[in-house]
Amino acid sequence: MEELIKNVKHGEEFSLRNLVQVEPGRVNSITLSQTPGCKITVFAIDAGEGMSSHAATGDAMVTCLEGKAQIVIDDIVHEVSPGQTIVIPANAPHSVKALEPYKMLLVVVKPQE
């Protein structure tokens, strides 16, 4: 049977925030799953770095695992801290900027074709 969730051991506890490390001046990521309807990725973003404005074809749920970031959705600024989650609607322009070293879990859910 094909593993739908990859890059982690199945049946063992692990910490999402330990899957990827913050490196100076970089945005690092590890993809845990990528199917036509869903993508799960953990990101580590150094302070001052981020992702410029873009849009996704599915709803994107961002959960802050560590640090703080500014997430702009449709020109509305949100600041997220550990334990907080925000959903970015499909096709909404958005950007992410780490205010301090930042880790997040991103789950993008797309409509079925």
N, C-alpha and C positions, 0 to 999 in steps of 0.2 A: 504494500500500500504506500502511495506517495505521501511524504510528509508535507502538510500544508503550512506548518510553521517550521522555519529553518533557522540554523545558526545558534540554536540553544539545545541543551539536552532535554529530552522529554522525560517526564516522570520525576524530575528533580527540581527543588526550589532554586531560584536565582533572583538576583536583583537587576531590574531593567537598567537602572542608572550605572551599573558596573559593566554593561555590555560594550560601551563606547566611551572613550576618554576625550576630554577637552585638550586640545593642543594649541599653542600660541598661533594666532592669526588664521585659524582654520575652522571649517565646518566639517565634522566627521559624522558618519552615519553607518548603521547596520540595518539591513532589511530583514525582517523576520518572516514576512509573507507577502507574496504578490500574486494575486489571482485577478481575473478580469473584473471582479466586483469589489475587491478589497486589497488595500496595501497597508502593511504595518511596518513602521520604521522607528528606530530610536536615533535621535540626533544629539550631538554634543557640539556646542557652539561657543567659541571664545568670546569674551567681552568685546563689544564693538563690532562683531561680525554678525552676519545674518543672511537672510534671503530677500532679494529685492521683490517688488510687487509682481505678483503673478496670480493666476486663478486655476482652480482644479475643477474637473467635471463632476466631482462627487462632493458630498459633505465631508469636511475634514475636522476631526476631533483632536485637539492638542491638549495633552496633560503635562504640566510642568513637574519634572522629577527632581530638579535641583537648580538653584540660582533664580534669577529674575530676567524677564524679557518683556519687550514691548511688541505687541501684536496689533497691527493696524488692519482693520477690516472695513472696507467701504469708507475710508477716511476717518473712521472712529478709532481712537487710540485706547488700547486695553493694556494693562500691566498685569502679568501673571507671575505668581510665586509658587513655591512647592506645594503640591496637593491640589492646586486649582486646575480646572479644565475649562476650555472654551470650544464651541463648535463654530466653524467657519462654513457658512452656507455654500453650496455648489455654485460655481461661476462667480463668486464674489472676489474682487481684487483684494489681495492681502499681502502683508510683508511681516517678517520677523526680524527683530534686532535684539541681541543679547545685551542686557544692561550690566551683567556680570557673567562669569562662566555659567553656562546654562545647559541643561539637558532636558529633553522632552520626548514624549511618546506621541507619535503621529499615527492616527488611524484614518484612512480615507476610504469611504464607502461610496461606490458608484452604482447607478441604476443598472438593472439587468438589461441586456440588449434584446 
